[in-house]
Amino acid sequence: MTRSDKGTQSATRSDAASAGTTRRGFLKTTAAAGAVAIAMPWVTTKARAAGTLNIVLNQGLLAKLWIDELNPKFEKLTGASLNVQQSVTSNMLAMLKTQKDNPPDLMQFSEAGVFIAAEQGLLRQHNTANIPNFAMLRPAFNMADNYSAGCIDAMHTIHYNTQRVKEAPTSWAALWDPANKGLIAMPPVTWNNGVRMVTTAAQIATGKPFKDAQYEIEAGIAKLAELKDNGVTVYTGAPQAIQMMQSGQIPLVPFYGAFVNPLIAQGAPIAPAPNLAEGTHGEIVGLNMPVNAPNVELAEVYVNLSLEKEFQAKIDSVLHARCGHKEVEPSARTLELIGDPNNTLYADWAFLSKNRPMITEKWNEVFG
């Protein structure tokens, strides 16, 4: 299923549509395409005087790219300083609720949280007139009608230790193969890729295409439970998962490419399986503005710089991930690591987020 298929899929599912928020917005074209507006004329003296932009980035090598490459440019351009934290989507959603009246200015989390946060009134739509580079986003990266500025597809697939596994798996079913007993790990359901493991298990259990199988939660949980008999380990953190892969202690580990591709470039004995029969898991990570963000104008500058072609190209060259800018095509090396972009499947997170408490409860009944 390609990204464009999702709109058709959603329209045919009344239960998914009841989530209330469109799953994917399309570009607003009011801003001139490619405009950069270096002077940022909409940033007022009052905004600059606010002094500090508070932002919560994602984690690991993904956040490091923003910290190393974009943050110094932002500070030089605006004269403002940055207060940066790092977290994961689930924790940021909790922060949005508990700090609704005094939130950070921006949060960098994935589509798994965007739809539910927008539906709950915790996010504000980006004013694309003040973010010229928003006009250069691929339609798929404009999530939930301008509520999120999608920057990067972190893409989740099976990764394997090349010293212990000589050929890339060609199907997610490899995790259920008795020959791999004790050699597999998977993410927890508190992670978004953990939820995607449920949808993939449903594909294998039902034989249905992903666009239909992702709604078969009961079948997915039951199939996932069979991994217990195959000696699955549930990892709880990114360092643990990476250590498993690098050491070969557990050589078959579903994980995010954007977080491990730079390590592969440095010679780590890890490789992705990008051509899985059931498809790889797309997960777009974007910049999202809390409804009561105190420093909107500077936040818009940060989003605009994040969507600038020069920085977006670094997502390809450093993280070897697909970026949102429609003029930055994946390089040959990136395509080696992510496979055919048409084989990257994007879930109906409006549906999954609404049903996540139920998914979590059933998952915990098996693995808790």
Phi, psi and chi 1 to 4 in degrees:
 res  aa     phi    psi   chi1   chi2   chi3   chi4
   1 MET       -  127.9  179.3 -179.2   67.2      -
   2 THR   -86.2  169.9   63.7      -      -      -
   3 ARG   -59.6  -37.7 -167.8   62.4  154.9 -177.0
   4 SER   -67.7  -22.6   60.4      -      -      -
   5 ASP   -66.8  -21.7  -68.9  -28.9      -      -
   6 LYS   -63.5  -36.7  -71.0 -172.7   65.2 -164.4
   7 GLY   -62.5  -41.8      -      -      -      -
   8 THR   -64.7  -43.1  -58.2      -      -      -
   9 GLN   -58.5  -45.4  167.1 -165.6  -31.1      -
  10 SER   -65.0  -37.8 -178.9      -      -      -
  11 ALA   -65.9  -22.0      -      -      -      -
  12 THR   -93.9    0.7   61.0      -      -      -
  13 ARG  -118.1  101.9  -65.1  -72.7  -53.6 -171.5
  14 SER   -67.0  -33.1   58.9      -      -      -
  15 ASP   -68.3  -38.1   54.3  -14.4      -      -
  16 ALA   -69.7  -39.6      -      -      -      -
  17 ALA   -64.7  -23.2      -      -      -      -
  18 SER   -67.2   -9.7   66.9      -      -      -
  19 ALA   -62.5  -20.5      -      -      -      -
  20 GLY    93.1  -22.9      -      -      -      -
  21 THR  -112.8  134.9  -51.3      -      -      -
  22 THR   -61.4  140.8   55.9      -      -      -
  23 ARG   -77.1  -22.1  -66.5 -176.7  -56.6  129.1
  24 ARG  -149.9  122.5 -147.5   40.1   96.9 -130.2
  25 GLY   -92.9  166.3      -      -      -      -
  26 PHE  -115.0  164.8  -68.9   91.9      -      -
  27 LEU   -63.0  136.1  -69.2  175.1      -      -
  28 LYS   -88.3  132.6  -50.8  -65.4 -175.2 -173.4
  29 THR  -110.0   23.4   55.7      -      -      -
  30 THR   -71.4  -27.8   53.6      -      -      -
  31 ALA   -85.8  146.7      -      -      -      -
  32 ALA   -66.8  131.4      -      -      -      -
  33 ALA   -61.6  130.3      -      -      -      -
  34 GLY    83.1   -2.2      -      -      -      -
  35 ALA   -65.7  141.1      -      -      -      -
  36 VAL  -113.8  -33.6  176.8      -      -      -
  37 ALA    51.2   64.2      -      -      -      -
  38 ILE   -55.4  -34.9  -66.2  -61.5      -      -
  39 ALA   -72.4  -15.6      -      -      -      -
  40 MET    47.3   62.0  -53.8  -62.9 -178.5      -
  41 PRO   -64.5  -19.8   23.8  -34.6      -      -
  42 TRP   -79.9   -7.4   63.6   88.9      -      -
  43 VAL   -81.4  110.9 -178.6      -      -      -
  44 THR   -81.4  164.7   63.9      -      -      -
  45 THR   -59.7  -36.1  -58.7      -      -      -
  46 LYS   -62.1  -41.3  180.0 -179.8  177.9 -178.6
  47 ALA   -64.8  -44.6      -      -      -      -
  48 ARG   -62.8  -36.2  -73.0 -163.6  177.7   92.6
  49 ALA   -66.2  -20.3      -      -      -      -
  50 ALA   -61.5  -25.5      -      -      -      -
  51 GLY    87.2  -43.8      -      -      -      -
  52 THR  -135.5  135.1  -59.7      -      -      -
  53 LEU  -103.4  122.2 -174.6   74.0      -      -
  54 ASN   -95.7  123.2  -66.1  -67.7      -      -
  55 ILE  -138.1  140.2 -178.0  167.2      -      -
  56 VAL  -110.7  111.2 -175.3      -      -      -
  57 LEU   -90.8  166.2  -66.1  175.0      -      -
  58 ASN   -67.9 -155.6 -145.8  -78.8      -      -
  59 GLN  -119.8  169.7  -68.5 -172.4  -43.7      -
  60 GLY    63.6 -142.3      -      -      -      -
  61 LEU   -67.6  -25.3  -65.0  172.2      -      -
  62 LEU   -65.3  -51.5 -168.7  154.9      -      -
  63 ALA   -62.7  -35.9      -      -      -      -
  64 LYS   -59.7  -35.8 -173.1  175.6 -174.0  -62.3
  65 LEU   -62.7  -43.7 -179.0   65.3      -      -
  66 TRP   -65.0  -44.3  -96.5 -100.4      -      -
  67 ILE   -63.7  -42.1  -68.1  167.4      -      -
  68 ASP   -79.3  -39.7  -70.0   -9.9      -      -
  69 GLU  -103.4  -36.7  -59.8  -71.6  -15.6      -
  70 LEU   -98.6  -39.4 -171.2  133.3      -      -
  71 ASN   -59.8  -43.4  -71.5    7.1      -      -
  72 PRO   -61.5  -37.3  -24.2   35.5      -      -
  73 LYS   -65.3  -42.2 -176.2  173.3 -177.4  176.9
  74 PHE   -60.9  -46.7  169.9   85.1      -      -
  75 GLU   -64.7  -38.5  -68.6  179.2  -29.6      -
  76 LYS   -68.1  -39.8 -179.2  177.5 -179.8  179.9
  77 LEU   -70.2  -41.1  178.4   66.8      -      -
  78 THR  -100.8  -22.6   64.3      -      -      -
  79 GLY    78.7   -0.2      -      -      -      -
  80 ALA   -87.6  162.3      -      -      -      -
  81 SER  -105.7  167.0   60.6      -      -      -
  82 LEU  -120.8  135.4  -78.3  159.3      -      -
  83 ASN  -111.3  110.0  177.6   32.9      -      -
  84 VAL  -112.8  130.3  178.0      -      -      -
  85 GLN  -116.7  166.4  -58.2  176.6   52.9      -
  86 GLN  -128.3  141.2  -65.5 -176.3   46.9      -
  87 SER  -159.6 -172.5 -169.8      -      -      -
  88 VAL  -119.4  166.0  -64.3      -      -      -
  89 THR   -54.8  -48.8  -63.1      -      -      -
  90 SER   -61.1  -40.3   58.4      -      -      -
  91 ASN   -69.9  -35.1  -69.6  -16.9      -      -
  92 MET   -68.3  -35.6  -77.3 -172.3 -105.6      -
  93 LEU   -63.1  -41.0  -70.4  176.2      -      -
  94 ALA   -63.5  -40.1      -      -      -      -
  95 MET   -63.3  -39.5 -173.8 -174.9  -63.3      -
  96 LEU   -58.0  -38.3  -86.0  173.8      -      -
  97 LYS   -75.7  -46.4  -67.0  178.3 -179.1  179.0
  98 THR   -77.0  -24.4   58.8      -      -      -
  99 GLN  -116.1   33.9  -63.0  179.3 -151.0      -
 100 LYS   -57.5  -37.4 -177.0  176.5  179.9  179.1
 101 ASP   -83.7  -14.5  -64.9  -29.3      -      -
 102 ASN  -145.5   64.7 -174.4   31.0      -      -
 103 PRO   -88.1  170.2   36.2  -37.3      -      -
 104 PRO   -63.8  172.7  -14.8   28.4      -      -
 105 ASP   -82.2  -33.1  -62.2  -65.0      -      -
 106 LEU  -144.6  149.6  -79.3  173.0      -      -
 107 MET  -135.1  136.3  -69.8  177.3  156.7      -
 108 GLN  -105.4   91.4 -173.5 -174.8   51.3      -
 109 PHE  -134.1  174.5   57.1   81.0      -      -
 110 SER   -91.4  172.1   80.4      -      -      -
 111 GLU   -57.5  -22.5   56.7 -176.8  -38.7      -
 112 ALA   -61.1  -24.4      -      -      -      -
 113 GLY  -107.2  -17.1      -      -      -      -
 114 VAL   -63.0  -47.7  170.3      -      -      -
 115 PHE   -68.2  -41.7  -59.6   99.6      -      -
 116 ILE   -69.9  -37.2 -166.9   70.6      -      -
 117 ALA   -67.7  -39.6      -      -      -      -
 118 ALA   -66.6  -42.2      -      -      -      -
 119 GLU   -62.7  -34.2 -176.3  179.0  -80.0      -
 120 GLN   -84.6    4.1  -67.4  176.0   -7.3      -
 121 GLY    74.3   26.9      -      -      -      -
 122 LEU   -98.2  -11.4  -61.2  172.4      -      -
 123 LEU  -120.8  154.6  -65.4  179.5      -      -
 124 ARG  -109.8  148.5   63.2 -172.5  -63.4  159.7
 125 GLN   -68.2  143.3  -74.7  179.6  -57.7      -
 126 HIS   -68.7  138.7  -69.8  -63.0      -      -
 127 ASN   -84.9   95.7 -177.6   -7.3      -      -
 128 THR   -66.7  -19.6   59.7      -      -      -
 129 ALA   -63.6  -26.1      -      -      -      -
 130 ASN   -96.8    3.2  -70.1  -17.1      -      -
 131 ILE  -129.8   77.6  -53.9  172.3      -      -
 132 PRO   -54.2  -36.3  -25.4   33.8      -      -
 133 ASN   -71.6   -9.2  -72.7  -41.9      -      -
 134 PHE   -59.8  -30.7 -147.6  102.9      -      -
 135 ALA   -67.4  -13.4      -      -      -      -
 136 MET   -97.8    5.4  -60.0  -53.9  -67.8      -
 137 LEU   -73.6  140.3  -85.7 -177.8      -      -
 138 ARG   -59.6  141.7  -67.1 -176.2  172.1   91.2
 139 PRO   -52.5  -36.9  -28.9   35.5      -      -
 140 ALA   -64.5  -22.7      -      -      -      -
 141 PHE   -91.4   -5.1  -77.8   68.6      -      -
 142 ASN   -93.0   97.7  174.5   10.9      -      -
 143 MET   -93.7  135.8  -67.4 -177.8  -78.7      -
 144 ALA    55.8   48.5      -      -      -      -
 145 ASP    54.9   59.5  -63.8  -38.3      -      -
 146 ASN    75.0    9.7  -61.8  -14.6      -      -
 147 TYR   -77.7  -17.8  -85.0   97.7      -      -
 148 SER  -141.8  136.2 -175.7      -      -      -
 149 ALA   -96.8   95.9      -      -      -      -
 150 GLY   -68.3  125.4      -      -      -      -
 151 CYS  -105.4  -37.5  -62.4      -      -      -
 152 ILE  -151.7  142.1  176.9  174.7      -      -
 153 ASP   -96.7  109.5 -177.5   -6.5      -      -
 154 ALA   -72.3  -15.1      -      -      -      -
 155 MET    37.5  121.7 -156.5  -86.6  -79.9      -
 156 HIS  -113.3  130.1  177.4 -108.6      -      -
 157 THR  -152.6  177.2 -169.8      -      -      -
 158 ILE   -71.0  131.2  -61.6  173.5      -      -
 159 HIS  -113.0  151.4  -73.7   77.1      -      -
 160 TYR  -140.8  152.3   62.3   99.4      -      -
 161 ASN   -79.5  119.1 -178.9  -77.5      -      -
 162 THR   -72.0  -14.7   56.2      -      -      -
 163 GLN   -83.3  -20.2  -64.7  171.1  -17.0      -
 164 ARG  -109.6  -25.7  -66.1 -161.5   62.0 -173.1
 165 VAL  -122.4  120.0  177.8      -      -      -
 166 LYS   -89.7  -23.8  -61.4  -54.1  178.7 -175.7
 167 GLU  -127.4  142.1  -65.2 -175.5    5.4      -
 168 ALA   -65.8  134.2      -      -      -      -
 169 PRO   -57.1  147.2  -23.2   34.2      -      -
 170 THR  -109.7    1.0   58.0      -      -      -
 171 SER  -153.6  147.8  169.3      -      -      -
 172 TRP   -61.8  -20.4  -75.3   96.6      -      -
 173 ALA   -62.1  -14.9      -      -      -      -
 174 ALA   -57.8  -28.4      -      -      -      -
 175 LEU   -68.6  -23.8  -57.9 -179.2      -      -
 176 TRP   -96.3   -3.5  -76.6  -95.3      -      -
 177 ASP   -68.0  123.8 -172.5  -21.4      -      -
 178 PRO   -56.4  -24.9  -24.6   34.1      -      -
 179 ALA   -65.0  -19.2      -      -      -      -
 180 ASN  -103.9   17.9  -67.0  -36.6      -      -
 181 LYS   -58.0  129.1 -174.4  171.6 -176.4  177.1
 182 GLY    79.9    1.5      -      -      -      -
 183 LEU  -111.0   10.9  -55.6 -179.9      -      -
 184 ILE  -124.4  150.0   54.7  176.7      -      -
 185 ALA  -133.7  161.6      -      -      -      -
 186 MET  -147.7  160.2   71.2  175.4 -171.7      -
 187 PRO   -77.7  160.1   27.0  -33.8      -      -
 188 PRO   -76.2  161.5   30.4  -35.8      -      -
 189 VAL   -70.2  -17.6   74.8      -      -      -
 190 THR   -69.5  -17.1   51.8      -      -      -
 191 TRP   -91.6  150.6  -72.5   29.8      -      -
 192 ASN   -64.5  -36.3  -57.4  -34.8      -      -
 193 ASN   -69.0  -21.4   52.7  -13.9      -      -
 194 GLY   -67.8  -39.8      -      -      -      -
 195 VAL   -65.0  -39.7  175.0      -      -      -
 196 ARG   -65.2  -26.1  -70.2  -59.9  -57.1  -88.3
 197 MET   -63.9  -33.8  -68.3  -62.7  -62.8      -
 198 VAL   -66.0  -43.6  176.1      -      -      -
 199 THR   -67.7  -36.2   64.1      -      -      -
 200 THR   -69.8  -40.6  -66.4      -      -      -
 201 ALA   -59.5  -35.1      -      -      -      -
 202 ALA   -66.3  -36.5      -      -      -      -
 203 GLN   -58.6  -47.7  -76.6  179.9  -91.9      -
 204 ILE   -68.2  -37.5  -64.9  171.1      -      -
 205 ALA   -70.1  -39.7      -      -      -      -
 206 THR   -98.0  -22.5   65.5      -      -      -
 207 GLY    74.9    5.7      -      -      -      -
 208 LYS   -82.3  155.1  -65.4  179.6  179.7 -179.7
 209 PRO   -64.3  156.6   22.7  -32.5      -      -
 210 PHE   -55.5  -39.6  176.4   73.5      -      -
 211 LYS   -57.9  -24.8   64.4 -176.6 -179.2   68.6
 212 ASP  -102.0  -39.2  -60.2  -41.6      -      -
 213 ALA   -66.1  -27.8      -      -      -      -
 214 GLN   -62.2  -16.8   65.6  177.9  -43.2      -
 215 TYR   -91.6   -3.9  -57.9  106.5      -      -
 216 GLU   -92.3   68.3  -57.0  -72.4  -13.4      -
 217 ILE   -64.0  -44.8  -58.6  -56.0      -      -
 218 GLU   -58.4  -45.5  -63.4  -84.5    2.2      -
 219 ALA   -64.6  -37.9      -      -      -      -
 220 GLY   -65.6  -44.2      -      -      -      -
 221 ILE   -63.3  -43.7  -67.9  -69.9      -      -
 222 ALA   -62.6  -40.7      -      -      -      -
 223 LYS   -70.1  -39.3 -174.9   64.3  179.0  178.0
 224 LEU   -63.2  -34.3 -151.2   61.6      -      -
 225 ALA   -60.2  -27.7      -      -      -      -
 226 GLU   -64.8  -19.9  -65.0  177.3   12.9      -
 227 LEU   -66.8  -21.7  -71.3 -179.4      -      -
 228 LYS   -60.3  -39.5  -69.1 -180.0   69.4  175.8
 229 ASP   -70.3  -18.1  -66.6  -27.9      -      -
 230 ASN   -97.6   14.8 -141.8   25.6      -      -
 231 GLY    72.6   33.6      -      -      -      -
 232 VAL   -67.9  144.3   69.5      -      -      -
 233 THR  -107.5  137.8  -64.1      -      -      -
 234 VAL  -100.3  115.5  178.4      -      -      -
 235 TYR   -82.2  157.6   61.2   78.6      -      -
 236 THR  -120.3   -5.8   56.9      -      -      -
 237 GLY  -155.6  157.1      -      -      -      -
 238 ALA   -62.1  -44.1      -      -      -      -
 239 PRO   -58.5  -38.4  -25.6   35.9      -      -
 240 GLN   -64.0  -45.3 -179.8 -169.2   17.4      -
 241 ALA   -63.2  -42.2      -      -      -      -
 242 ILE   -66.2  -40.2  -69.4  170.9      -      -
 243 GLN   -62.6  -40.6 -170.4  -84.3  -28.1      -
 244 MET   -57.7  -46.7  -71.3  173.9  174.9      -
 245 MET   -67.2  -47.8  -70.8 -176.5  -79.8      -
 246 GLN   -64.8  -41.5  -77.0 -171.5  -59.4      -
 247 SER   -79.3  -21.9   68.1      -      -      -
 248 GLY    81.1    3.9      -      -      -      -
 249 GLN   -53.4  -46.9  171.9 -168.2   -1.9      -
 250 ILE  -129.0  108.2  -62.7 -179.7      -      -
 251 PRO   -86.5  -10.1   28.5  -34.1      -      -
 252 LEU  -119.3  106.3  -69.2  167.3      -      -
 253 VAL  -136.0  112.6 -176.7      -      -      -
 254 PRO   -64.4  129.0  -22.0   34.4      -      -
 255 PHE  -159.7  166.6 -160.9   65.6      -      -
 256 TYR   -81.2  127.5  -70.1  110.1      -      -
 257 GLY   -62.3  -39.2      -      -      -      -
 258 ALA   -62.0  -23.7      -      -      -      -
 259 PHE   -91.0  -14.7  -67.0   89.2      -      -
 260 VAL  -119.6  -18.6   74.8      -      -      -
 261 ASN   -58.7  -40.0  -71.3  -20.6      -      -
 262 PRO   -61.6  -32.2  -26.9   37.7      -      -
 263 LEU   -69.1  -37.4  -60.4  177.8      -      -
 264 ILE   -60.9  -41.2  -64.9  173.8      -      -
 265 ALA   -63.1  -27.2      -      -      -      -
 266 GLN   -86.3    1.1  -65.0  169.0   13.6      -
 267 GLY   104.0    8.2      -      -      -      -
 268 ALA   -62.0  140.2      -      -      -      -
 269 PRO   -78.0   58.9   31.5  -35.9      -      -
 270 ILE  -129.5  144.6  -57.6  169.5      -      -
 271 ALA  -144.0  150.6      -      -      -      -
 272 PRO   -89.8  160.8   33.5  -34.6      -      -
 273 ALA  -107.1   91.4      -      -      -      -
 274 PRO   -88.6   -7.2   31.9  -33.5      -      -
 275 ASN  -117.6   48.4  -59.2  -50.7      -      -
 276 LEU   -72.7  140.1  -61.3  175.6      -      -
 277 ALA   -58.9  -35.1      -      -      -      -
 278 GLU   -87.0   -1.3  -59.0   81.1   12.3      -
 279 GLY    92.9  154.9      -      -      -      -
 280 THR   -91.9  167.7   58.1      -      -      -
 281 HIS   -97.5  111.8  -58.4  160.5      -      -
 282 GLY   -80.1  142.2      -      -      -      -
 283 GLU  -149.5  103.4 -172.3  172.0  -28.5      -
 284 ILE   -82.4  130.6  -68.0  177.3      -      -
 285 VAL  -108.1  129.0  177.6      -      -      -
 286 GLY  -133.6  176.8      -      -      -      -
 287 LEU  -100.3  127.4  -72.4  166.6      -      -
 288 ASN  -127.2  138.0  -44.2  -63.5      -      -
 289 MET  -107.4  118.8 -164.4  179.4  -60.9      -
 290 PRO   -57.4  150.6  -26.2   36.0      -      -
 291 VAL   -60.5  -31.9   67.3      -      -      -
 292 ASN  -107.9   30.4  -66.7  -41.0      -      -
 293 ALA   -53.4  128.1      -      -      -      -
 294 PRO   -79.0  -21.3   25.5  -32.6      -      -
 295 ASN  -128.6   66.7 -155.5  -16.4      -      -
 296 VAL   -61.4  -43.3  172.3      -      -      -
 297 GLU   -63.8  -44.9  -68.6  169.7  -46.7      -
 298 LEU   -68.5  -34.6  -77.9  178.5      -      -
 299 ALA   -60.9  -38.4      -      -      -      -
 300 GLU   -65.7  -36.0  -70.5  171.9  -18.7      -
 301 VAL   -61.7  -44.5  175.5      -      -      -
 302 TYR   -63.0  -42.3 -164.6   91.8      -      -
 303 VAL   -63.9  -44.1  173.3      -      -      -
 304 ASN   -60.7  -43.2 -164.1   59.1      -      -
 305 LEU   -65.4  -35.4  -69.8  175.2      -      -
 306 SER   -66.3  -26.4  -64.7      -      -      -
 307 LEU   -97.1   -0.1  -58.2 -177.6      -      -
 308 GLU   -65.7  142.3 -165.6  171.9   57.0      -
 309 LYS   -56.6  -42.3 -175.6  177.1 -179.2  179.6
 310 GLU   -59.8  -44.6  179.1 -175.8    2.8      -
 311 PHE   -73.4  -40.4  177.5   73.1      -      -
 312 GLN   -59.1  -34.0  -71.3  -85.3  -60.5      -
 313 ALA   -63.8  -27.8      -      -      -      -
 314 LYS   -71.0  -27.1  -66.3 -178.8 -174.0  -65.0
 315 ILE   -60.2  -38.1  -68.7  172.9      -      -
 316 ASP   -73.4  -48.2  178.8  -87.9      -      -
 317 SER   -77.0  -27.6   62.1      -      -      -
 318 VAL   -99.7  -49.3  176.2      -      -      -
 319 LEU   -94.4  -10.8  -60.3  178.8      -      -
 320 HIS    49.8   49.4  -68.1  -63.7      -      -
 321 ALA  -124.9  162.0      -      -      -      -
 322 ARG   -79.6  132.3 -169.1  165.2  178.1 -110.4
 323 CYS  -105.7  174.3   69.4      -      -      -
 324 GLY   -84.5  -20.7      -      -      -      -
 325 HIS   -71.0  125.3 -160.8  -70.9      -      -
 326 LYS   -71.8  -10.8   61.6 -173.3  178.9 -177.9
 327 GLU   -98.3    0.3  -68.3 -176.5   -7.0      -
 328 VAL  -107.1   99.4 -179.1      -      -      -
 329 GLU   -85.9  148.6  -66.2  -61.9  -31.1      -
 330 PRO   -59.2  135.2  -22.9   33.4      -      -
 331 SER   -71.1  169.6   63.5      -      -      -
 332 ALA   -59.5  -41.2      -      -      -      -
 333 ARG   -67.2  -40.7  177.5   55.0  177.7  156.6
 334 THR   -61.8  -41.7  -64.4      -      -      -
 335 LEU   -63.9  -32.7  -72.0  173.6      -      -
 336 GLU   -60.7  -36.2  -72.1  178.8   11.6      -
 337 LEU   -87.9  -29.8  -66.6  167.9      -      -
 338 ILE  -105.0  -14.6   70.2  171.6      -      -
 339 GLY    76.1 -168.1      -      -      -      -
 340 ASP   -65.8  121.2 -179.3   -4.6      -      -
 341 PRO   -55.6  -25.5  -27.2   36.5      -      -
 342 ASN   -71.4  -14.2  -70.6  -37.2      -      -
 343 ASN   -93.5    3.8 -164.8   43.9      -      -
 344 THR   -92.7  120.1  -61.6      -      -      -
 345 LEU  -105.2  137.4  -51.9 -178.6      -      -
 346 TYR  -111.5  128.4  -62.1   86.9      -      -
 347 ALA   -79.2  161.7      -      -      -      -
 348 ASP   -84.4   83.8 -178.0   -6.2      -      -
 349 TRP   -73.4  -18.1  -84.0  106.7      -      -
 350 ALA   -62.3  -39.7      -      -      -      -
 351 PHE   -74.8  -48.6  168.8   80.0      -      -
 352 LEU   -65.5  -39.0  -67.0  175.3      -      -
 353 SER   -65.2  -40.2  -65.9      -      -      -
 354 LYS   -62.9  -35.0 -178.1  178.4  179.8 -179.3
 355 ASN   -99.9    9.5  -72.1  -80.9      -      -
 356 ARG   -63.1  -39.1 -168.2  160.3 -171.5  166.7
 357 PRO   -57.6  -41.3  -26.9   36.4      -      -
 358 MET   -66.2  -42.7  177.0  -92.0  -70.6      -
 359 ILE   -61.1  -44.3  -65.1  169.8      -      -
 360 THR   -63.4  -43.5  -59.4      -      -      -
 361 GLU   -61.1  -45.0 -179.9 -178.9   -1.9      -
 362 LYS   -69.5  -36.5  -69.1 -177.2  178.4  -61.9
 363 TRP   -63.3  -43.8 -167.5   96.3      -      -
 364 ASN   -66.2  -30.0  -76.0  -25.5      -      -
 365 GLU   -61.8  -29.4  -70.8  174.2   -0.5      -
 366 VAL   -91.7  -46.5  175.8      -      -      -
 367 PHE  -108.8  -12.3  -64.1  101.3      -      -
 368 GLY   -66.4      -      -      -      -      -
